Amino acid sequence: MKNIRFLYLLIILLLTYSCSEKKNLIKEKAEKSAVTILIQPFKDVKSETVAKVTEGIKNVYPNVKILNAIDFPENTYYKERSRYRADSIIKFLSKETKEGFVTIGLTTKDISATRGKIKDFGIMGLGYRPGKACVASNFRLSKENRDEQFYKVAIHELGHTQGLPHCPEKMCFMRDAEGKNPTNEETDFCKKCKTFLINKNWKFSSI
């Protein structure tokens, strides 16, 4: 009888240990698959602005690191319009971004990209879906609450890098700007977009 009880307790202990190990492995796997967001400011951006945008991103995704400010690569400047090409900036940042990281460039300069038949279309930000890098500019944002709008543009482009498309919800960060600035109407990721990012190991302060 004692042997049976001992065997029963041993089985329970082994099962408990097995479940605990499995949970640890799942947790480790999730931590390894979660990317680190690198904030790459260009030298035209004030450190206070970078700090405010970073704070906003951290409220959504805490695994963030700020890099030292850098100059624009020469090939990103579009002399004809005195702008910087967003696609060239992303190409540069992508080359510098290692596996397990995603980089967002921050600038106050006017940026542009080809849109349909328009070769040089002024934009607030650009991010490929999916991608290793994106860029956001506050050049076209309102002066009143520019830092808040800047954060929303940044989080929108980061969403694209994770695979999110534009969203039809008007209050969602992932809505299509359609050549305008709708950031004041945006309040959060919608439930669908938030669920998508949670499945990518994003941590939200509230769900």
C-alpha positions as CSV (number, residue, x, y, z in Angstrom):
1,M,0.0,0.0,0.0
2,K,2.9,2.4,0.9
3,N,4.6,1.6,-2.4
4,I,1.4,2.5,-4.3
5,R,1.1,5.8,-2.5
6,F,4.7,6.6,-3.1
7,L,4.3,5.7,-6.8
8,Y,1.2,7.9,-7.0
9,L,3.0,10.9,-5.4
10,L,6.0,10.4,-7.7
11,I,3.7,10.5,-10.8
12,I,2.0,13.7,-9.5
13,L,5.5,15.3,-8.9
14,L,6.7,14.3,-12.4
15,L,3.5,15.7,-14.1
16,T,3.8,19.0,-12.1
17,Y,7.5,19.3,-13.1
18,S,6.7,18.6,-16.7
19,C,3.9,21.2,-16.9
20,S,6.2,23.8,-15.2
21,E,9.0,23.1,-17.7
22,K,6.6,23.3,-20.6
23,K,5.4,26.8,-19.4
24,N,9.0,28.0,-19.0
25,L,9.8,26.8,-22.6
26,I,6.8,28.6,-24.0
27,K,7.7,31.8,-22.1
28,E,11.3,31.6,-23.3
29,K,10.2,31.1,-26.9
30,A,7.8,34.1,-26.7
31,E,10.6,36.3,-25.2
32,K,13.0,35.3,-27.9
33,S,10.5,35.9,-30.8
34,A,9.5,39.4,-29.5
35,V,11.5,42.0,-31.4
36,T,13.3,45.0,-29.9
37,I,12.2,48.4,-31.3
38,L,15.2,50.7,-32.1
39,I,14.4,54.4,-32.1
40,Q,16.9,56.0,-34.6
41,P,16.7,59.8,-34.5
42,F,18.3,61.9,-37.1
43,K,20.3,64.9,-35.9
44,D,17.6,67.4,-36.8
45,V,15.2,66.0,-34.1
46,K,15.4,67.5,-30.5
47,S,16.1,64.9,-27.8
48,E,12.9,66.0,-25.9
49,T,10.8,65.1,-28.9
50,V,12.5,61.7,-29.2
51,A,11.9,61.1,-25.5
52,K,8.1,61.9,-25.8
53,V,7.7,59.7,-28.9
54,T,9.6,56.9,-27.2
55,E,7.5,57.2,-24.0
56,G,4.3,56.8,-26.1
57,I,5.7,53.7,-27.9
58,K,6.8,52.2,-24.5
59,N,3.2,52.4,-23.3
60,V,2.3,50.0,-26.0
61,Y,5.5,48.0,-26.4
62,P,8.1,48.3,-23.6
63,N,11.0,46.6,-25.4
64,V,12.5,49.8,-26.8
65,K,16.0,51.3,-27.2
66,I,17.0,54.8,-28.3
67,L,20.1,55.0,-30.5
68,N,22.5,57.9,-30.9
69,A,21.4,60.5,-33.5
70,I,22.9,60.2,-36.9
71,D,23.1,62.3,-40.2
72,F,21.1,61.4,-43.2
73,P,22.9,59.3,-45.8
74,E,23.7,61.6,-48.9
75,N,21.7,59.4,-51.3
76,T,18.4,60.0,-49.3
77,Y,18.2,63.7,-50.2
78,Y,16.0,64.7,-53.2
79,K,17.5,68.0,-54.3
80,E,14.7,69.0,-56.8
81,R,12.2,69.3,-54.0
82,S,14.5,69.8,-51.0
83,R,13.1,66.6,-49.4
84,Y,14.3,63.3,-48.2
85,R,13.2,60.1,-49.9
86,A,11.5,57.8,-47.4
87,D,12.2,54.6,-49.3
88,S,15.9,55.4,-49.4
89,I,15.9,56.1,-45.7
90,I,14.2,52.7,-45.0
91,K,16.6,50.9,-47.3
92,F,19.5,52.4,-45.3
93,L,18.0,51.6,-41.9
94,S,17.0,48.0,-42.9
95,K,20.7,47.3,-43.8
96,E,21.7,48.4,-40.3
97,T,19.0,46.4,-38.6
98,K,19.9,42.9,-37.3
99,E,17.5,40.0,-36.9
100,G,15.2,40.3,-33.9
101,F,15.1,44.1,-34.2
102,V,13.0,46.7,-36.0
103,T,14.1,50.3,-36.5
104,I,12.1,53.5,-36.8
105,G,13.8,56.6,-38.0
106,L,12.5,59.9,-36.6
107,T,13.0,63.3,-38.4
108,T,11.6,66.8,-38.6
109,K,12.4,67.0,-42.3
110,D,10.0,66.7,-45.2
111,I,9.9,63.2,-46.5
112,S,8.3,61.8,-49.7
113,A,7.7,58.6,-51.6
114,T,6.3,57.5,-55.0
115,R,2.5,57.1,-54.8
116,G,0.8,55.8,-57.9
117,K,1.7,58.1,-60.8
118,I,3.0,60.8,-58.5
119,K,6.8,60.4,-58.3
120,D,7.4,62.5,-55.3
121,F,4.4,62.6,-52.9
122,G,4.9,64.3,-49.5
123,I,4.1,62.0,-46.6
124,M,4.1,61.8,-42.8
125,G,5.7,58.3,-42.6
126,L,6.4,55.1,-44.4
127,G,6.6,51.5,-43.4
128,Y,6.7,48.3,-45.5
129,R,4.4,45.3,-44.6
130,P,6.2,43.5,-43.1
131,G,9.6,45.1,-42.8
132,K,12.7,45.6,-40.6
133,A,12.5,49.4,-40.7
134,C,10.2,52.4,-41.1
135,V,10.4,56.2,-40.9
136,A,8.2,59.0,-39.4
137,S,8.4,62.8,-39.8
138,N,6.6,65.6,-37.9
139,F,7.1,68.1,-40.7
140,R,3.4,67.9,-41.8
141,L,1.9,67.7,-38.3
142,S,0.0,70.4,-36.4
143,K,2.0,72.6,-34.0
144,E,-0.5,72.4,-31.1
145,N,0.0,68.8,-30.2
146,R,2.8,67.8,-32.5
147,D,4.5,65.3,-30.2
148,E,1.3,63.3,-29.7
149,Q,0.6,63.2,-33.4
150,F,4.3,62.3,-34.0
151,Y,3.9,59.3,-31.7
152,K,0.7,58.2,-33.6
153,V,2.5,58.3,-36.9
154,A,5.4,56.3,-35.5
155,I,3.2,53.6,-34.0
156,H,1.3,53.4,-37.3
157,E,4.5,52.7,-39.3
158,L,5.7,50.2,-36.7
159,G,2.4,48.4,-37.1
160,H,3.1,48.1,-40.8
161,T,6.5,46.5,-40.1
162,Q,4.7,43.8,-38.0
163,G,2.4,43.0,-40.9
164,L,-0.7,45.2,-40.2
165,P,-2.5,46.7,-43.2
166,H,-4.5,49.9,-43.2
167,C,-7.6,49.7,-41.0
168,P,-11.1,50.9,-41.9
169,E,-11.8,52.0,-38.3
170,K,-11.5,55.8,-38.1
171,M,-10.3,55.8,-34.5
172,C,-7.6,53.2,-35.1
173,F,-3.9,54.1,-35.3
174,M,-3.8,52.0,-38.5
175,R,-6.3,54.0,-40.5
176,D,-5.2,55.3,-43.9
177,A,-4.3,59.0,-43.8
178,E,-5.3,59.3,-47.5
179,G,-3.0,62.3,-47.9
180,K,-4.4,64.1,-44.9
181,N,-3.6,64.2,-41.2
182,P,-6.3,62.3,-39.2
183,T,-4.1,61.7,-36.1
184,N,-6.3,63.8,-33.8
185,E,-9.2,61.4,-34.5
186,E,-7.1,58.3,-33.6
187,T,-7.3,57.1,-30.0
188,D,-5.8,53.5,-30.0
189,F,-5.4,50.4,-32.1
190,C,-8.9,48.8,-32.7
191,K,-9.6,45.4,-31.2
192,K,-8.7,43.5,-34.4
193,C,-5.4,45.3,-34.9
194,K,-4.6,45.0,-31.1
195,T,-5.2,41.3,-31.2
196,F,-3.0,40.9,-34.2
197,L,-0.1,42.7,-32.4
198,I,-0.7,40.8,-29.1
199,N,-0.2,37.6,-31.2
200,K,3.2,39.2,-32.2
201,N,4.1,39.4,-28.4
202,W,3.3,43.1,-28.1
203,K,2.4,44.0,-24.5
204,F,-0.4,46.6,-24.0
205,S,-1.0,48.5,-20.8
206,S,-4.7,47.7,-21.2
207,I,-6.6,45.3,-23.5
